[in-house]
Amino acid sequence: MSFALTPKTPAGERLYENAMALIPAFRERAAAADAGNTMPADNYSDMQANGVAAAFVPEALGGFGLQSVQDWITCIVTLARGDASTAIAINMHLGVSRGMALAYHNAQAKGSAADRLAVPLRAIADGRMLICATATEPGTDNLHPLTEATPADDGWCINGRKIFVTLSPLATHLGMNLRMRDDDGDHLVTTLLPMDTPGLQPQDDWDALGMRGSGSQSVVFDNVRVGAGGIRKLGPWGRWSVGMLMNRALANLPLVGAFLGTAEAAYELVADKLPGQQRMGRPLAGFAGVQHLVGEMDIELAKCRAILSAAGAATDRFLAQHETQPPTLEAAHRLMKDYQTAKWVVNRGAIDIVSKAMDLMGGSGYTNSHALARLYRDVRAGPFMQPFAPTEARQYVGQVVLGRAPEE
Ligand SMILES: Cc1cc2nc3c(=O)[nH]c(=O)nc-3n(C[C@H](O)[C@H](O)[C@H](O)COP(=O)(O)OP(=O)(O)OC[C@H]3O[C@@H](n4cnc5c(N)ncnc54)[C@H](O)[C@@H]3O)c2cc1C
């Protein structure tokens, strides 16, 4: 396989090696999790034990001190070669913990109290904190959450319902976007809640075509209480802002890696099997039709890897450029556009590669006991991911290119 994503920084190198080491165990556990519709809990204790779950925690607090988004993507691709459900689930945790590490660095740079922010980061490094992240609700989109924090005597009271809350059965905490209205206006805010907060009710209703080991159940919030300082403003409700664009693009770009990793796993299955396959005593690898299909898979894989790696590198450059000066709204839309472009190419390419692997594997790959059947179902989840579905993405890209980025 050519054009493979490789780590670019020392922290990324360490992360990649540790992610690689987990592939065999993840593969072994994936079939049972898929069949039982359960989360493979050992995958998470492994990632907590070997530091993958603490990738973004600063080294001084016990983590790897990862900064590069490109290396984050490479880690997710690698984990997905073992188990796609686990890769998408840990991506949610890594997205939130990256934000926490950034807040810690910013506080340190300003000389303000970073000690308070160090507490959860140490908890992540010690394996005491695992965070799921949710923005999705039925009947609305990311910009218009209907789950709302309303003022209560001692802070806020949250009511609403989130769906697709990946990782929530094992998570200790839940990060989410919601609505809050005050005298200054109508806001999109974020909060972080312990999973055992009274009124936070996991629904145990995850039963899907694929990603069955991801624990993506619904969660109901019934008069959940949060302290006065427990919510943070992200931008105006219902309108794109720099904060919201950065939040969505950064959390979701590495997720695309899970679908590339799924395609890589399918390719590997075929590459392992083909040399031993024969028809009437002749090796299948000698047939022109087989050679063409393998060639097409390899070319598609190269394309997907190249665009995702380039999107990661461009995001790292963007973040470095805007370290001290926040981007303009237009620049943040361009970042989102580039993410959408990479997502479009990789999601389609990954589905195509896994489908071609099925053609090459033949009927055995179609049986439920075969790993390829699971990959075929898992890879289909890619296009759903936020914030733009396939029916919206092309229009959005065109709007940004033409200087008509949507306001809401
Ligand atoms: C396995 C899995 C795990 C997930 N994990 C998480 C998670 O951890 N956290 C999280 O927040 N979310 C998660 N999601 C949710 C995901 O990111 C999407 O937000 C969610 O799938 C979108 O909802 P929907 O697919 O029901 O589409 P809807 O938003 O309900 O849309 C339904 C259909 O209408 C179309 N549509 C909607 N609006 C428009 C429009 N304006 N123009 C054109 N077409 C439109 C869409 O293309 C779609 O086909 C997960 C999803 C999956 C499948």
PDBQT file of the ligand as one rigid body, heavy atoms in Angstrom, charges set to zero:
ROOT
HETATM    1  C1  LIG A 501     -22.307   5.513  13.901  1.00  0.00    +0.000 C 
HETATM    2  C2  LIG A 501     -22.601   6.943  14.164  1.00  0.00    +0.000 A 
HETATM    3  C3  LIG A 501     -22.001   7.565  15.239  1.00  0.00    +0.000 A 
HETATM    4  C4  LIG A 501     -22.263   8.902  15.523  1.00  0.00    +0.000 A 
HETATM    5  N1  LIG A 501     -21.697   9.483  16.628  1.00  0.00    +0.000 NA
HETATM    6  C5  LIG A 501     -21.995  10.754  16.959  1.00  0.00    +0.000 A 
HETATM    7  C6  LIG A 501     -21.492  11.356  18.143  1.00  0.00    +0.000 A 
HETATM    8  O1  LIG A 501     -20.742  10.738  18.905  1.00  0.00    +0.000 OA
HETATM    9  N2  LIG A 501     -21.855  12.618  18.436  1.00  0.00    +0.000 N 
HETATM   10  C7  LIG A 501     -22.692  13.327  17.629  1.00  0.00    +0.000 A 
HETATM   11  O2  LIG A 501     -22.980  14.467  17.940  1.00  0.00    +0.000 OA
HETATM   12  N3  LIG A 501     -23.202  12.784  16.497  1.00  0.00    +0.000 NA
HETATM   13  C8  LIG A 501     -22.872  11.530  16.147  1.00  0.00    +0.000 A 
HETATM   14  N4  LIG A 501     -23.398  10.973  15.001  1.00  0.00    +0.000 N 
HETATM   15  C9  LIG A 501     -24.376  11.746  14.222  1.00  0.00    +0.000 C 
HETATM   16  C10 LIG A 501     -23.883  12.193  12.870  1.00  0.00    +0.000 C 
HETATM   17  O3  LIG A 501     -22.718  12.955  13.014  1.00  0.00    +0.000 OA
HETATM   18  C11 LIG A 501     -24.959  13.003  12.157  1.00  0.00    +0.000 C 
HETATM   19  O4  LIG A 501     -25.126  14.210  12.770  1.00  0.00    +0.000 OA
HETATM   20  C12 LIG A 501     -26.267  12.372  12.114  1.00  0.00    +0.000 C 
HETATM   21  O5  LIG A 501     -26.170  11.080  11.569  1.00  0.00    +0.000 OA
HETATM   22  C13 LIG A 501     -27.202  13.253  11.287  1.00  0.00    +0.000 C 
HETATM   23  O6  LIG A 501     -28.502  12.870  11.510  1.00  0.00    +0.000 OA
HETATM   24  P1  LIG A 501     -29.291  12.044  10.426  1.00  0.00    +0.000 P 
HETATM   25  O7  LIG A 501     -28.341  11.121   9.751  1.00  0.00    +0.000 OA
HETATM   26  O8  LIG A 501     -30.438  11.471  11.127  1.00  0.00    +0.000 OA
HETATM   27  O9  LIG A 501     -29.668  13.112   9.368  1.00  0.00    +0.000 OA
HETATM   28  P2  LIG A 501     -30.714  14.293   9.459  1.00  0.00    +0.000 P 
HETATM   29  O10 LIG A 501     -29.965  15.511   9.865  1.00  0.00    +0.000 OA
HETATM   30  O11 LIG A 501     -31.910  13.930  10.226  1.00  0.00    +0.000 OA
HETATM   31  O12 LIG A 501     -31.089  14.443   7.965  1.00  0.00    +0.000 OA
HETATM   32  C14 LIG A 501     -31.863  13.418   7.282  1.00  0.00    +0.000 C 
HETATM   33  C15 LIG A 501     -31.575  13.485   5.808  1.00  0.00    +0.000 C 
HETATM   34  O13 LIG A 501     -31.960  14.764   5.317  1.00  0.00    +0.000 OA
HETATM   35  C16 LIG A 501     -30.906  15.364   4.607  1.00  0.00    +0.000 C 
HETATM   36  N5  LIG A 501     -30.870  16.819   4.883  1.00  0.00    +0.000 N 
HETATM   37  C17 LIG A 501     -31.019  17.426   6.073  1.00  0.00    +0.000 A 
HETATM   38  N6  LIG A 501     -30.952  18.762   5.955  1.00  0.00    +0.000 NA
HETATM   39  C18 LIG A 501     -30.742  19.022   4.646  1.00  0.00    +0.000 A 
HETATM   40  C19 LIG A 501     -30.575  20.217   3.883  1.00  0.00    +0.000 A 
HETATM   41  N7  LIG A 501     -30.628  21.422   4.439  1.00  0.00    +0.000 N 
HETATM   42  N8  LIG A 501     -30.347  20.104   2.574  1.00  0.00    +0.000 NA
HETATM   43  C20 LIG A 501     -30.290  18.911   1.988  1.00  0.00    +0.000 A 
HETATM   44  N9  LIG A 501     -30.462  17.742   2.660  1.00  0.00    +0.000 NA
HETATM   45  C21 LIG A 501     -30.677  17.797   3.969  1.00  0.00    +0.000 A 
HETATM   46  C22 LIG A 501     -29.640  14.654   5.071  1.00  0.00    +0.000 C 
HETATM   47  O14 LIG A 501     -28.802  14.479   3.968  1.00  0.00    +0.000 OA
HETATM   48  C23 LIG A 501     -30.099  13.304   5.498  1.00  0.00    +0.000 C 
HETATM   49  O15 LIG A 501     -29.987  12.402   4.452  1.00  0.00    +0.000 OA
HETATM   50  C24 LIG A 501     -23.141   9.639  14.683  1.00  0.00    +0.000 A 
HETATM   51  C25 LIG A 501     -23.734   9.015  13.583  1.00  0.00    +0.000 A 
HETATM   52  C26 LIG A 501     -23.473   7.690  13.317  1.00  0.00    +0.000 A 
HETATM   53  C27 LIG A 501     -24.134   7.058  12.131  1.00  0.00    +0.000 C 
ENDROOT
TORSDOF 0
